[in-house]
Amino acid sequence: MTFLVLNRRRILTDLLTWFAPDELAVFTARSAVRDGEDELLRSRVRHLEVVDDYESQAADERIGELAKELEISAVLLTAEIDVLRAARLREELDLPGQRLASATAYRDKHVMKRCAAAAGVPVAAMRPLAHADDLVAFVAEQGFPVVVKRIAGAAAMGMHELRSQEALTELISSWPDGLPPEPLLAERWVEGDLFHVDGVMRSGEVLLSWPSRYLHTQWASASRSLHEVAGMLAEADPLFFRLRQRTSEVVAALPPAPEELAFHAEFFHTPDDEIVLCEIACRPGGGEIVSMFEHAFGVNLYEAALKGQAGRYHEISARSSPRRHGWGWLPRRRGVLAELPQSAPFPSVCWYTATGEVGASYEAPRSMADIIARMVFTVDGDDVVPELRALDEWWERSVRWS
């Protein structure tokens, strides 16, 4: 038996504890390899290939060649970029696991939200954009503000917030001949607080889940360099069970995958008390969600996802009563970093890592991964917001830019 692991996460040495090394073939991005890991794995796994152009067409072709050469039993993944390429490979080689219809619904936001809406889940008004005229017509129908995002995007990358005719004109003037540079979706702006729900699903059912509250929306963090801070809700929170139920409705509405997959869902809670789907992905969440979840449940979502795809989810055991945790990412800002704390003076902090260099000059963040510090911490109040706000305010006081 040989599992082909498509990898861009820093989990290479973990793979050796989660699987028998001789049943692993690993195709990995160079950015995921720490010093010495490639030599260690190369001496133990059946095959290791490290590439610089992980997201390229050449990588797609090489993955297909490897799958045939090694006669793999299953293809396993943990990252968004691999969802569709793995599904195509499974269909081509008749391998077990998530097929293209399900993978597309979890990657294509238009397909995703049409499926959800058909099942009665509230979603924003939307329109795919083939030409600038589509966006102009959508704005005429919906009015401002409008969001333009990548149909297969993640973490607010490549997103545009349009609140005026000037902003609309500026965006479409950058499209040659009025043609968007990539598949885009226009959506009516949804006002509200943002939540994420993470866990494991199988065959259209949620097996394990817990909702968390973001202090700021991801778009606010990406566009205004606000801190990305989130914490697990208490069961006493009025939205706890409603978010769980809405997640189950979304998972049931989308084409299912037969094996256990990790998922990451995001929802808006609007001022009129509606829970609106933002998006859902069939892989572990980003930021420090995997670390937070492991502290809480004793389950590593990368391990759960990989073992689920390998037919070994029965090896995963979660705590029935988790200890609630939260996580935080501190994005860089444009300027010189003048001061950055090297520790966090909170007894609730499980770990804190400062990665920024004092005295270094930084540009504005291009993605949510452009950070200078990160942490995981415990939360215990019935209302998680004050605890998140306290950490957020400490960061704001303690980090200085010039």
C-alpha distance (Angstrom), angle and dihedral (degrees) to the residues before:
residue distance angle dihedral
M1 . . .
T2 3.82 . .
F3 3.80 126.1 .
L4 3.80 117.4 -159.8
V5 3.81 106.8 -146.5
L6 3.80 115.9 -159.7
N7 3.77 104.8 -157.4
R8 3.79 141.5 -176.8
R9 3.81 96.7 149.5
R10 3.79 126.6 95.4
I11 3.79 93.7 -111.4
L12 3.81 102.2 105.3
T13 3.81 97.5 121.1
D14 3.82 89.7 42.6
L15 3.80 88.6 61.0
L16 3.80 88.6 65.6
T17 3.81 90.6 61.0
W18 3.80 96.0 41.2
F19 3.83 96.4 50.0
A20 3.78 139.7 22.2
P21 3.82 102.1 -92.5
D22 3.80 94.8 -133.6
E23 3.81 91.2 60.9
L24 3.81 93.2 56.1
A25 3.79 130.2 94.8
V26 3.80 109.6 179.1
F27 3.81 127.2 -160.7
T28 3.79 106.5 -174.6
A29 3.78 143.3 172.5
R30 3.78 113.5 -113.6
S31 3.81 89.2 -127.4
A32 3.83 88.2 66.6
V33 3.82 94.1 56.9
R34 3.80 119.3 95.3
D35 3.80 121.3 -158.0
G36 3.79 111.2 -64.8
E37 3.81 96.2 2.6
D38 3.79 94.5 108.9
E39 3.82 92.1 55.6
L40 3.82 91.1 46.8
L41 3.79 94.3 49.9
R42 3.77 95.3 40.7
S43 3.81 89.2 59.4
R44 3.79 93.6 50.4
V45 3.82 114.6 28.7
R46 3.76 125.1 70.3
H47 3.80 92.9 -114.2
L48 3.81 136.7 -1.5
E49 3.78 125.9 -172.7
V50 3.82 122.5 179.6
V51 3.81 118.6 -166.0
D52 3.78 136.8 -178.7
D53 3.82 96.2 -153.7
Y54 3.81 97.2 55.1
E55 3.82 96.2 155.1
S56 3.82 96.1 46.2
Q57 3.79 132.1 110.0
A58 3.79 87.5 -115.5
A59 3.81 88.8 59.8
D60 3.82 90.1 51.0
E61 3.79 90.4 53.2
R62 3.79 93.5 46.5
I63 3.81 91.6 50.5
G64 3.79 89.1 54.2
E65 3.80 91.5 49.4
L66 3.81 91.9 49.7
A67 3.78 92.8 49.2
K68 3.80 90.7 56.1
E69 3.81 96.6 39.9
L70 3.81 93.2 51.0
E71 3.83 95.8 37.0
I72 3.79 90.8 -132.8
S73 3.80 123.2 -153.8
A74 3.82 96.5 -149.2
V75 3.79 141.0 -7.7
L76 3.82 116.4 -127.1
L77 3.81 130.6 -165.9
T78 3.80 144.8 169.4
A79 3.83 104.0 -171.9
E80 3.80 135.7 78.8
I81 3.81 95.2 -123.8
D82 3.82 91.1 61.9
V83 3.81 99.6 50.2
L84 3.81 97.8 89.2
R85 3.81 97.6 33.3
A86 3.82 89.9 53.0
A87 3.81 92.7 47.4
R88 3.81 91.5 51.5
L89 3.79 90.0 50.0
R90 3.80 92.3 49.8
E91 3.79 90.6 52.7
E92 3.80 93.8 45.6
L93 3.82 93.8 49.8
D94 3.82 97.3 29.9
L95 3.81 92.4 -119.0
P96 3.82 124.0 164.3
G97 3.78 121.1 -98.7
Q98 3.79 142.4 51.5
R99 3.79 113.6 -3.5
L100 3.80 131.2 -152.3
A101 3.81 99.9 -87.3
S102 3.80 91.8 56.3
A103 3.81 94.4 40.1
T104 3.81 91.5 50.7
A105 3.79 92.2 51.7
Y106 3.80 90.5 53.7
R107 3.82 93.5 46.3
D108 3.81 105.7 35.1
K109 3.81 107.3 68.9
H110 3.80 92.8 -160.0
V111 3.81 93.3 53.7
M112 3.81 89.9 41.3
K113 3.78 95.2 54.1
R114 3.79 94.9 41.3
C115 3.82 88.4 56.6
A116 3.80 91.4 46.5
A117 3.80 93.8 46.2
A118 3.81 91.1 49.8
A119 3.82 87.3 57.9
G120 3.80 92.1 51.0
V121 3.82 98.5 -99.4
P122 3.83 111.4 143.3
V123 3.82 113.9 -114.9
A124 3.79 133.7 168.3
A125 3.80 120.0 -92.7
M126 3.81 105.6 -94.6
R127 3.80 146.3 175.5
P128 3.83 131.6 -168.9
L129 3.80 111.5 -125.1
A130 3.81 120.0 -130.6
H131 3.81 93.1 157.4
A132 3.80 140.2 8.4
D133 3.81 88.1 -103.5
D134 3.82 88.5 66.6
L135 3.78 90.8 57.6
V136 3.80 93.4 45.6
A137 3.81 90.1 51.2
F138 3.80 92.1 47.0
V139 3.80 92.1 52.2
A140 3.82 89.8 48.1
E141 3.82 89.1 54.4
Q142 3.81 99.6 40.3
G143 3.79 104.6 25.5
F144 3.79 125.2 -145.0
P145 3.00 139.4 -13.3
V146 3.81 101.9 55.8
V147 3.80 131.1 164.6
V148 3.81 123.4 -142.1
K149 3.79 114.2 -162.3
R150 3.78 141.0 163.6
I151 3.79 111.1 -87.9
A152 3.81 89.2 -135.6
G153 3.80 97.7 28.5
A154 3.79 132.2 124.4
A155 3.83 140.7 -160.8
A156 3.84 93.7 21.1
M157 3.83 91.3 -70.0
G158 3.80 113.4 156.3
M159 3.81 91.8 9.7
H160 3.83 123.6 145.6
E161 3.79 126.8 -161.4
L162 3.81 111.1 -152.8
R163 3.79 116.1 -163.4
S164 3.80 101.5 154.2
Q165 3.77 144.0 32.0
E166 3.81 88.3 -108.0
A167 3.80 91.4 57.4
L168 3.81 90.6 48.3
T169 3.80 92.6 49.7
E170 3.80 92.1 47.5
L171 3.80 92.7 52.4
I172 3.80 98.3 47.3
S173 3.81 92.0 43.0
S174 3.82 86.6 65.1
W175 3.83 90.9 59.1
P176 3.83 111.3 89.5
D177 3.83 109.4 -125.8
G178 3.81 87.4 -6.2
L179 3.82 92.5 -69.2
P180 3.82 117.7 136.4
P181 3.82 112.3 -122.6
E182 3.82 91.4 -127.6
P183 3.82 138.4 2.9
L184 3.80 105.9 -60.0
L185 3.79 136.7 -178.0
A186 3.80 127.3 -153.0
E187 3.80 117.1 -148.5
R188 3.76 135.2 -178.2
W189 3.81 109.1 -108.3
V190 3.83 112.7 -100.0
E191 3.79 115.6 -150.2
G192 3.78 116.4 -151.2
D193 3.79 149.6 80.3
L194 3.81 117.3 -57.2
F195 3.81 124.9 -128.0
H196 3.78 133.4 179.8
V197 3.80 127.6 -150.8
D198 3.80 119.6 -161.4
G199 3.75 133.9 -175.1
V200 3.80 145.7 92.9
M201 3.80 130.4 -56.6
R202 3.81 137.1 -175.0
S203 3.80 133.2 -172.1
G204 3.80 93.9 -11.1
E205 3.82 95.6 -46.4
V206 3.78 131.2 104.6
L207 3.81 112.4 -125.2
L208 3.80 99.7 177.6
S209 3.81 130.7 8.6
W210 3.79 145.4 154.1
P211 3.82 129.4 -176.5
S212 3.81 124.0 -133.6
R213 3.80 133.6 -170.7
Y214 3.81 124.2 -127.7
L215 3.79 113.2 -145.4
H216 3.83 90.2 -148.4
T217 3.79 128.7 18.6
Q218 3.79 116.5 -102.5
W219 3.80 89.5 -115.5
A220 3.81 90.7 55.3
S221 3.80 89.3 49.6
A222 3.80 92.9 48.0
S223 3.80 98.5 42.2
R224 3.81 100.9 36.4
S225 3.82 101.8 26.2
L226 3.80 91.7 -116.4
H227 3.78 115.0 163.8
E228 3.80 116.0 -92.5
V229 3.80 103.6 -131.6
A230 3.81 127.5 160.3
G231 3.79 138.3 166.2
M232 3.80 138.5 -169.8
L233 3.79 115.6 -98.1
A234 3.76 122.6 -119.7
E235 3.80 116.0 -115.1
A236 3.81 85.9 -119.1
D237 3.80 90.7 62.4
P238 3.84 109.6 110.7
L239 3.82 90.6 -129.5
F240 3.81 97.7 48.2
F241 3.81 99.7 92.1
R242 3.80 93.9 30.7
L243 3.82 90.6 58.2
R244 3.78 91.1 46.8
Q245 3.79 90.9 50.5
R246 3.81 93.4 47.2
T247 3.81 89.3 50.5
S248 3.80 90.7 53.0
E249 3.81 89.5 50.2
V250 3.80 91.9 52.8
V251 3.81 94.0 46.8
A252 3.81 90.3 49.1
A253 3.82 90.9 49.3
L254 3.81 96.7 54.9
P255 3.83 124.5 74.0
P256 3.82 104.0 -86.8
A257 3.78 131.3 -124.2
P258 3.81 116.4 -138.3
E259 3.80 97.0 -135.8
E260 3.80 132.7 61.6
L261 3.80 111.6 -83.6
A262 3.78 131.2 178.3
F263 3.80 114.2 -122.0
H264 3.79 138.4 -164.0
A265 3.82 117.9 -160.4
E266 3.80 130.0 -178.5
F267 3.80 127.7 -158.9
F268 3.79 137.6 -179.8
H269 3.79 120.4 -135.4
T270 3.78 103.4 -151.6
P271 3.83 128.9 -150.9
D272 3.82 88.9 -106.5
D273 3.85 89.8 57.9
E274 3.81 97.8 -105.2
I275 3.83 123.3 140.5
V276 3.81 107.6 -139.0
L277 3.79 124.7 -171.0
C278 3.80 114.0 -115.9
E279 3.83 96.4 175.8
I280 3.79 144.8 -55.4
A281 3.81 131.0 -142.9
C282 3.81 130.6 -163.7
R283 3.81 96.1 -133.9
P284 3.82 136.5 66.1
G285 3.79 116.4 -67.8
G286 3.79 122.5 -102.3
G287 3.77 131.6 -122.7
E288 3.80 108.9 48.1
I289 3.80 94.2 -40.1
V290 3.81 93.2 118.5
S291 3.81 91.2 51.6
M292 3.82 92.1 44.8
F293 3.80 91.4 49.5
E294 3.80 92.5 48.6
H295 3.81 91.9 51.1
A296 3.80 89.1 49.4
F297 3.81 103.6 40.6
G298 3.81 104.9 15.4
V299 3.82 87.1 -118.9
N300 3.79 124.2 121.8
L301 3.81 104.4 -148.7
Y302 3.81 92.0 -152.1
E303 3.80 89.5 56.3
A304 3.81 91.8 43.8
A305 3.81 91.9 50.4
L306 3.79 94.7 46.9
K307 3.81 94.7 44.8
G308 3.80 90.5 45.2
Q309 3.81 90.7 55.5
A310 3.81 89.2 46.4
G311 3.81 92.6 52.9
R312 3.82 93.1 -109.4
Y313 3.79 104.2 107.1
H314 3.81 88.6 122.9
E315 3.82 85.8 78.0
I316 3.84 90.4 65.8
S317 3.81 119.4 90.5
A318 3.83 123.4 -176.8
R319 3.79 129.3 -163.2
S320 3.78 110.4 -106.5
S321 3.81 92.1 -144.3
P322 3.79 108.8 38.2
R323 3.79 125.3 -161.5
R324 3.80 105.6 -120.4
H325 3.79 119.1 -115.9
G326 3.77 140.8 173.0
W327 3.78 137.5 -156.6
G328 3.77 139.3 -147.1
W329 3.79 140.8 -161.9
L330 3.80 121.5 -166.6
P331 3.83 109.7 -152.4
R332 3.74 123.3 -146.5
R333 3.80 120.8 -111.5
R334 3.77 134.1 -149.7
G335 3.79 108.2 -85.4
V336 3.79 141.9 43.0
L337 3.79 117.2 -42.5
A338 3.80 103.4 -126.4
E339 3.81 101.3 172.5
L340 3.81 134.9 13.1
P341 3.82 125.7 169.8
Q342 3.80 115.1 -122.3
S343 3.81 93.3 -155.2
A344 3.81 137.9 26.4
P345 3.83 117.0 -122.0
F346 3.81 95.5 -145.0
P347 3.82 124.9 108.4
S348 3.80 87.4 -147.9
V349 3.82 93.2 64.6
C350 3.83 113.0 105.4
W351 3.79 93.0 -173.9
Y352 3.79 138.3 -14.3
T353 3.80 126.6 -165.9
A354 3.80 124.5 -170.3
T355 3.80 111.5 -158.5
G356 3.81 100.3 167.1
E357 3.80 121.5 102.1
V358 3.80 116.2 -129.0
G359 3.80 109.3 -129.6
A360 3.79 93.5 24.9
S361 3.80 122.0 123.3
Y362 3.80 117.5 -125.3
E363 3.77 137.1 -168.7
A364 3.80 123.1 -138.1
P365 3.83 112.1 -78.2
R366 3.80 116.5 -86.6
S367 3.80 93.0 -166.4
M368 3.79 140.1 4.9
A369 3.82 88.8 -94.3
D370 3.82 92.1 68.0
I371 3.81 95.1 96.7
I372 3.81 138.6 144.9
A373 3.84 99.2 -159.9
R374 3.80 140.8 14.0
M375 3.79 138.9 -175.7
V376 3.80 148.9 174.6
F377 3.81 120.6 -142.9
T378 3.80 141.6 170.1
V379 3.82 124.6 -105.2
D380 3.80 126.5 -166.4
G381 3.81 111.3 164.8
D382 3.79 123.8 107.1
D383 3.82 86.7 -123.0
V384 3.80 110.1 48.8
V385 3.82 95.9 -170.5
P386 3.85 98.1 82.6
E387 3.81 90.5 52.2
L388 3.80 91.7 49.4
R389 3.78 91.2 46.2
A390 3.81 92.3 51.4
L391 3.80 91.5 56.0
D392 3.78 91.4 43.4
E393 3.80 92.0 52.1
W394 3.82 91.9 46.8
W395 3.80 90.2 53.8
E396 3.79 91.2 48.3
R397 3.82 91.5 51.8
S398 3.80 95.5 42.5
V399 3.81 103.0 46.6
R400 3.80 117.0 71.6
W401 3.79 129.1 -169.4
S402 3.78 130.3 -169.8
